[in-house]
């Protein structure tokens, strides 16, 4: 298992381009099977989750190629909707295939998906939404069997604005005759990107980015070449890396409109964040200020995927900060490692109470999930001395060659096998 060897204390500076968003590309790969025609996605990061999703598609009979940031999917050879258990246990995003498989084949079989251990993340909202569209669902032996022979358009109400459930219902209904309406839909930028993708294929989806999405069924979709949105979480992590090291960086291609809550909190901490035609620039203050409170919420609230990184920043900020996790119940697993590096963090229920310290000390720490691992890297970049971050396979799930990105910006980091 790979690890990062990091010598802290280097200010990050320079410019770097932000790659395409993992959380956009994964549902786009799933949606690519809605047509028999070839679908091409560009600016795709080479990540384990994306490779796993492509392998699942190939097991289902599709033909996939990946090179130089470009993925091509040909699904005219799609054979069945029985998803492979081993691969589906590796990534939670395998559940995105339920909707498009039902749309194409009217049947799907999926084991309960895996992923980072950051909480229960039940898929009951996905299943409830599909049932509203007439899908008959049975659960047996750790598998979910979906029969879509009687599928129809309908009004779907989500009890919680789940991103995955919203995307699954969108993809399941795009080829159904009639109009499907999703109420209390998720509003994340990746939802809007999926709408653009489907509509460019010839679909008719309106309302993404609002709480009500309307899908008018069409008879057929066609192939396209599509460029997904840049990764707002990678962008936020790199901005945070510059902030925690006292640096000055430019992120080419980053979209400030997708990152309003993160930018607001970075500014609250004293960072100068500017937008121009090239992207987003950040200049860190001499000393970070404590942030009064961060509450993670569904978009447009503060994203849960940036909570761990902000906790790392707060460890070095003057004063006391409060960070409350409202989305996942198990997303403070990195706190013990931060405290071992000299941080002063106390967990009370779903809230981290963080009292800023003068400095952190290098240490030997372990990533236990994707974003928590990124947070430990940030702490190591700012710490005095040398740190080793184990289990970077978690980090590789969301950041393409993170060590190379950080090296480009002047960090002293090396991957060790």
N, C-alpha and C positions, 0 to 999 in steps of 0.2 A: 504494500500500500504506500502510495506517494505521500510525501510531507513537504512542507515549506520550511526553509531555513531563512530567517529574516533578521537582519541587523537593523535595529530601529534608529530613529533620530534623523533620518533624511527627509528634508522638505520636498514634497512632490511639486513638480513644475513642468510646464510644457503643454502640448496639445495631443489629443488622441480622438479617434472617431469611435462612436458608440455603435456596436453591432446590433443587428435585428433582435427583436424581443422574443425570448424563449416562450413567454406566455401568450404571445400572438401566433408564433409559428406552429406550436403544437395543435391548436384547434384548426388552423389552416390546413395542416397536413391531414387531419381527420376529414375536413370538408372537401378535400381534393377527390375523395371517392364518390362525391355526388355526381360526377360526370364520367363518361367513358373516355373523354378526350384527355390528352396530356395536360398536366398542370405543372407550371414551373414557378418556384419561389426563389427569389434572389436575396443576397445579404443574410443568409442563414448561418447562425453560429454553429460551430462543430461541437455540440454538447452531447453528453451521454443520454440525456432524456430524448433528444431529437433522434439520435441513432437508434434508440430503443423503439421509438414510435415507428420509424421507418422499417425496422425489423418486424414489428407486429404487422404492418401493412403487407410486407412481403409474405409472411406466413398465411395471410388471408388471400394471397394470390396476386397481389399487385406487384408491379415492377418499379423499383425505386433506384435512382442514381444520385450521388452526392459528390460534388467536387468544386473547389474554388468558390465556396459560399453559395452554390446553386444546387437546389434539389429539384429533381423531376420525378413526378409520380404518374404512372400509367395504370389506371384501374379498370380497363376494359377486360382484364383477365381476373377480376375479383371473383373468387369462387365460393366463399362461405363466410358466415358471421360468427364462427366459433373462435374466439380470441385465445391465444396461447397463455396458459396460466403463469408460467415462469416469467415471461416478459411483462405481463400485466402487473405482476407483483413488484416489479422494479419501479414502475412509474405510475403515479396516480392519474396522469393525463390520459392513460389508456381508456378511461371512462368516457372521454370525448367521442370515441368511436361508436358509442351506442346509437346516438341520433342519426348519423349518416348511414350506418349499416341498416338500421330500420328503414330509412328512407329508400335505400337502394334495393335491399333484399327482403324487407319485411320480416327479418328475424335477426337476432343477435344473442350470443351467449358470452358472458364475461365473468371472470372471477372477481372477487372484491379487489380493487386496485391497491397498490402499495404506495411508496413514496417516503418522504421524510417523516419522522415520528414527532410531529409538532402538535398533534391533537387528534381527536377522533375523526373529524372531517367526514361525517356520514354522507352517503349518496342518496339518502331518502328523498331529497328534493328533486334530484334527477328523475328518479323512478316515479314520483308522484306526478311530475309534469308530463312524463311520457304516458302514464295511465290516463291522464285527462285527454290525450290524443287517441285513446282507444287501444293502447298497447296492453296486452295481457302479460303479466309478469309473475313468474314463479321463482322462488329461491330454494335451492336444494344442493347439499353437499358443497357449500362454499361457493356456488356459482349462481349467477342470475340469468334466467332464461326469459327472453323477450319475444313475444309473438305479435307481429305488427300487421297481420293479415286484415284486421278490421280498423286500421288507422284512419283517422279523419281529422280535419281542422277543428279548432276549438279555442275556448278562452282558458288560459292557464294563469293561475295566481300562485306566485311563489311566496311562501311564508317568510323567507329571508332572501335578500337579493344576491343569491349565489351566482358567481361568475360561470362556473361549469354547468350548472343547471340551465341558466339562460342560454348558453351556447348550444347545449344539447337540444333544447326545444327548438331553437332557431334552425338547426341543421335537420332535425327530424321533420319539420313542417314545411320546408322550402319547396318540396315537390308534391305536397298534398293539395288536392283541389279545395278551394275556398280560402277563407281568411282565418289565420291564427293570431291571437293577441296574447302577449305576455305582460301581465301586470306585476308590479313590484320587481321589475327586471334589474339586473346589475347594470351599472353605468360605467364600468371601467373602460379605458381607452381601447383595450383589446377587443371589447364587444363591438365598438364602432369599426375597428379594423376588420372584424369578421363580416360585418354588414357590407363594407366596401368590397370585400373579396367576393362575397356571394352575388352582390349586384353586378359586379364586373363580369361575372360568369353568366349573367342573364336572369338572376333572381330579382325578387321584388320585396325588399325589406326596408322598413322605415321606422324611425324612432330610436335607434341605438344611441346611447348617451343620455336617454331620458328613462323614466320609470315605466314607460309603456312602449312596447315594440310590436309592430304590426307586420305580419308576414303574409303576403298574398301568394298562394301557390302557383308555380309555373309547371309546364309539362316537361321541360328539359333544360339542363345547364350545359355550357360549353367550356372548353379549356381556356386558360389564360396564363400570362406571365405576370407575377405580382411581387411587389416589393413591400414587405411588412414594416410596421412602425419600429423605430429604434427602441431599445430596451430602457425603460424609465428606471428600473431598479438597478441595473448596471450603472446608469448615469448617476443615480443618487448615491450609490456606493462609492464611485470614483470622486464625486464631489465631497463626500464625507471623508475619504482618504486624504484629500487635500486639506480639508478643514482640520483634521486631527493632527496633521503634521506641520501645520502653519504654512501651507503651500499656496500656489497660484497656478491654476490650470484652466485650459479651454477644452470643452467637450464638443467636438464637431458633430453636428447632426442632432444633438439632443433637443427635445421639444419641451420647452418650459411649460406650455399649457397642460401637459400631462403630469407635471410635477409640482403644482402649486403648493400643496401642503408641505412637501419636503423643503422647497425653497424658502417658504415662510419660516420654518423652524431653523433653518441654517442662518437666515438673516437675524432671527431672534437671538441666536448665539453669537452674533457679531460679525458674521461673514458678509462680504460684499459680493453679491451674486448679480451678474449682469447678463442680459440677453442681447445678442446681435445676430447679423445675418448668418454667421458661421455656426452658431450654437449657443452654449452656455459657458460663462466664465465665472470662476470663483477665486476670490482673494481672501485668505484667512486672516483673522485678527491676531495680535500678539498673544492674546489669551482668550479662550472661548468663554462665553457667559452661560450660566445655567439657563435651561429652558424651563419655564414655569411648569408646564404640563403637556404631555403628549398622550392623546387617546386614539388608539387605532380604531378605524371604522371602515366600512365599505366605501369605495370611491363615491363622491369626491373627498372623503375624509382622509386622514393620514393612513398610508398603506401599511398593513401588517408586515409586508416584506421588507420594510425599511426600519422596523422597530428595533431589531437587534443592533443594527449599525449605529442608530442614534444613542442607544444605551452606551456603546463604547465611547462616543463623543462626550456624553455627559460625565463619564468618569474623570475627565480632565477639565471640565468646565467649572468656573468659579461659582460656588453656591450649591444649592440643593435642587435637583430636578426630579420630577415624577413622570414615570412612563407606565401607562396602563394598557394592557393587552386585552382587547375586547373580542377578538376574532378567534384566536386559537388558545387553548387552555394550557399548552405545554411549550411555550416559546421563550422561556428564560433558562434553558439548559446551559447556555454559555456563561451565565453569571458566576458560577463557581470558579471557572477558569479565570475570569476577569478579576475576581477577588483574590485569587492566588497570585495575580500579577501586581497587586497592591491597590486595587479599586475598593471603594467602600459602598457596597450595594446591599440593600436589604429587601427581601421580597415579602410583601404582605398581600396574600390573595393573588389577584391579577395585576398588582401594581409593584413596580420596582422603584424604591426610594434610593436615589443616588446622590451621595455627597462627593463633590469634586475633590480630587487630590492633586498634589503638585506634579506628580509623575508616576508612571507605571514602570515596573521592572520586567525585563524579558523573562520568559518562562517556557516550559514545555506544556502545551495545551492540546486539546483534542476537539476537532469539529464533530458535532453530533447531528447537525442538520445543515442545510444549504446556507441560510442567511446567518445563523449563529456562527458558522465557520467563517463567513465573510467578516463578521464583527470581530472575531478573534484576530484575523489578519490586520484589521484596522488598528487594534490595540497594539499588536506587535510592531507595526510601522512606527508608532509613536513612542514605544517603550525604550528605556535605556538598556543597552546590551543586546544579547542575541535571544531570539525566540524560535521554537520549533512548533509548527502547527501540524498535527497528525490528521489522518483521515481526510485528505483534501479531495478524495473522490466525491464527497458531498458538495464541495465548492465547485467542482468541475460540472456539476449538474446545471449550474446557472451562469457561469462565467467562462467564456472561451479563453483558455490559457491566461488565467488571471496574473500569473507571475510575469508574463511578457508585457501585459498592459502596464503593470506597476514598474517594471524595468524601464519601459519607454518614458515614464514620468520621473525617473531618477531614484526609485527605491532600490535598496540592497536586498534582493530576494532571490532565492534559488530553489528549484524543485529537486528533491532528492528521492530516488527510487529505492 
